[in-house]
Amino acid sequence: MIMKKLLILVALTGLLQNTRSYAQSVTAAGQPAQLDIRAAGAHSIRVTLKPVSYKQNFPSNPAVEETAPQPAVISVRTVSSVIRKKVGSLNVEVRPNPLTVIVTNSAGQNVQKLVFEKEGNLSFATGDGPILGMGEGGPRPEKDVDWHTLKVEYDRRGRFHKMEPRWQSDAYGSRNPVAMLLGTKGWGIFVATPWVQVDLNSSQENGVFIPWKATEDMNVPQTQKNQHNQSGKGIHPVKDIIPGLYDVFVFDAHNPAASMKDFSVITGKSVMPPKWALGYMQSHRTLRDAAQMTGIVDTFRSKKIPLDAVIYLGTGFAPRGWNKKQPSFEFNADVFAKVEPKTFFDEMQAKNVKVVLHMVPYDRDKLPTLHGTIPAKPGETLDQSHILNYWKEHVPLVNLGVAAFWPDEGDWFNLFERIKRHQLYYQGSLLSRPNVRPWSLQRNGFPGIAKWGGWVWSGDTQSSWKTLEAQIAVGINYSLSIGPFWGSDTGGFYATAERTGDLYARWFQFSAFCGSFRSHQRTWHLGLPWGWGGNDMGVREDNNDNSPAKNPERTVLQSSMNNPAVEPVAKQYAELRYQLMPYNYTLAWQARNEGLPLMRAMWLHYPQDVTATAMGNQYLWGRDMLIAPVYQKDATSRAVYLPEGIWYDWWTNKAENGKRTVNREVDLSIMPIYVRAGAIIPFDPIRQYAMEKITEPTTLKIYSGHDGEFTLYEDDGTSLDYLKGKDTLTKMVWNDKSKKLTLSPVAGSEQSSGPRKFKVQLLPQGIVKELTYNGKATEITMN
């Protein structure tokens, strides 16, 4: 008996000793630290590792909304055994030696495994399947070889990502990197702090986040400064680096749409844009005079090609821009020699066209970091870098009638300043026009810009077929990891031997299904919808030399002129953009309400479809439309993968069964578009500008073969009243078996006081009926 007790005592002592040896003091960068884990959203958690000496709850980060945090469910400085707790909707395990956080969901599916390594790196499980997100841009292949966007711009695997936030001449546009990764097998990670490089080349099963060190030189080398020779100084990604500090969000992305909603709430819900911003915008470079500027608008109107805004480049970026040499807020006296600016803006307003002016930032070497709020809060230093003082320089232009700004460059701004610059143009505009929605288009972005109305375009791209192909994947990944509104320079910016009217037409088709729909090219007359139809390619700038010997592409461009097929294509897709305005505007509301971008990876709605998940050259426009841009020269067909279900060809209404690839024959006028069965697409008569009043009813296109529903969002398109709940939501439900459509108001939304007519069209049957809706539940049977 005594011997038995001794054996038990020895065993217990050994077990206790083993437990003590298993214990781990939590450390960060060699210092005692604390690990906190709390719920972040309905399908996400926040993991924070911080030195004990760091007294804040979280590092200051404008990319993360300042909301009252959930209490930490797990908060430890020592891990002596496995800790298992439910954190929000997810199950979390914390293990010592090395410090490891394992996350699973309520269905028992693996979400993520984080391992805090001794050297300060953070490894994570990648599993198989593509890895998406990570912001915008990436390196082009070194040689002009055949490649697939899946390995260059879409799937982020197989590379070490330096995450340099700079302009990059060897990329498919600007670089806006973000440590927001989405694994298509059901996980997401956003490293809010610190700024990290991302190694996805180390193994098939694990990736590694590697923090930038405070001593590293992150300035851009001289050879990498941009074409305008602006300073490369000061692009350190963040202001303060605390060694060992990690603030990481982990998302359960088995339901991708739900994870996107969490991400939008964490980084700030997007605001509604002015409706005109969803219209077509025409960019101009070298200007002759105000008569030329108004004449171009008159040509749009006479040709009945829809237009909402004109954008004017500044002098210095073009030999003769709207202003004195950039950065300047003064008008170019030569351009406005015969017309006063006020008269010009009044005339543009009478033509129902918004004027957007190009701006560049102040000299970065002479002024400190952008800071502050508008209006300024007590205690803020109102120096030259305070955004209120900088905004004041814009005010005279706003008072004249400038609707919005195009703040260019800014690649040398650090990540937080990039957000601050979007804040500047949002809050500043509201200070000058308190109940008018602001808008600006910028080249630099980061999570957190959506709440400041952030729109980004992909920067100065080459005019080539491969660049057009790459833009599809660039837009998809930007939309997953920065914000919902993105676009590119239609036609490509830099001229190459590949620039032709056909390339412009194909790019125009693609741009009609991007958030930002804008033509901008260095040889800017060729960016006009009718630019390829004559013999004159327009002004050639000094930095776009006229000599065929120096610019062999000029001869190629000249031989491509007199192409009468281009203008009808541009007009067709511009009209389609405006006919889809009620659908597109609802997508903007979905971006705000649900966190879903306009341009959506196939994975977002078909996560179980391995083929759809791997598609980087086609995408969903909202939930119901599938867009397959044509990016091959002289293409006569386009392979399109259709997910499960029945899909209808937009142009012919021909039904196709899904879960297979179809080869769609194309000519220059056709970009394949498919609509899923059960979709309800609101479709307007053609407008010439977004806010034009129309008398014909909206058509509700119903694609039969499956039940479906759509909630139509409407507001005044201009004011901030939507923030007060002044909007109209109409729920539309289609019962395919009974062929019955029901319209009903959504509780809490305002309804029109009078009756409203809709035209209901059942496809492919072609049945058309008229419905009168008065804000109460209304049914119509389509047979």
Helices and strands as residue ranges (DSSP letters): H 2-22, E 24-25, E 27-28, E 31-41, E 44-51, E 74-76, E 78-79, E 83-87, E 90-95, E 100-104, E 110-116, E 122-125, E 131-136, H 149-149, I 150-154, E 160-161, E 176-183, E 187-193, E 196-199, E 206-211, G 222-224, E 246-252, H 256-267, G 275-278, E 280-284, H 290-303, E 309-312, H 341-350, E 354-359, H 387-392, H 395-400, E 404-407, H 415-432, E 440-442, G 450-452, E 454-457, H 465-481, E 486-487, H 501-511, E 517-519, G 524-527, H 552-559, H 566-579, H 581-594, E 599-600, G 602-604, H 610-613, E 619-621, E 625-627, E 637-642, E 646-649, E 655-657, E 660-665, E 673-676, E 680-683, E 698-703, E 708-714, G 721-724, E 728-735, E 740-745, E 756-763, E 767-773, E 778-781
